[in-house]
Amino acid sequence: MADLFHRQAKHYAESRPSYPEELFEFIASKTPNHDLVWDAGTGSGQAAKSLAKLYKNVVGTDTSQEQLDYAPKLPNVRYQCTPPNIPMSELESSVAPPGTVDLVTVATALHWFDLPTFYQQVKQVLKKPHGVIAAWTYTVPEAYDNIPLVNEKFDAVFQQFCADSQPYRDPAIKLVEDKYKGIDFPFEPVGYGANHTGPFEFTTERVIDLEGFLTFIRSWSAYQTAKEKGVELLSDDVVESFKRAWSEDGGDRKVVKSPIYLRIGKVGNLE
């Protein structure tokens, strides 16, 4: 699966939405210290850029050097290309010594991970007992408060496209569609009075033109999988349908909203 993101690194960097500052402020409020973050599956650094404003140092790791090449270069962010499962013996040199990390973040990538192995690594590097892990994902753009995503015609075309892409989706995407409710997350609630680890909901929005929206679609793993099987989901006819619907109500650029779902917990004294 990592190979899919190697090949579409440029599309991913150009089209994936950023995350709202409210999300990072909420997460940062749960960590007693703000010295070091491990941003696992950092991709092209969408989350690392915001984390660098709130923490002294960020280590961003990813299996794709192609993705890392598009990440923003910042003085307090170090990027490291790693294998899918970093050997425990290499964790200290690749990420950080045991018990020194305040926060581990995973932005829209946890569903691809080997969770038992990754969680062992998380428990090793986080400070005990208050080190925090925060993992979130966004789902496909949605209509809000009975307001269409773009307009009713466009929403219908997009819903049909999502249905057509369904056979090419990796089973892991079901965890995203379930808003990370069912993902294994063996950590303790954080914050005064907290009795669960989420999901907590946020919203991201961006102003985008149609080409930007289609580039976003081309960054999907399902699109790449279909293409490898000889199926062009964005055929000329489909693109034309998108164009007609997009321009239905005039205006080249639209505000598009996507929900974000956050799981957050502390390591406690887990071994």
Secondary structure, DSSP 8 states (H G I E B T S, - for coil): -HHHHHHTHHHHHHHS----HHHHHHHHTT-S--SEEEEET-TTTHHHHHHTTTSSEEEEEES-HHHHTTS---TTEEEEE--SS--HHHHHHHT--TT-BSEEEEES-GGGS-HHHHHHHHHHHB-TTT-EEEEEEE-S---BTTB-SS-HHHHHHHHHHHHHHGGGS-TTHHHHHTTTSSS----B--STT------EEEEEEEEEEHHHHHHHHHTSHHHHHHHHTT--SS-HHHHHHHHHHHGGG--SEEEEEEEEEEEEEE-TT--
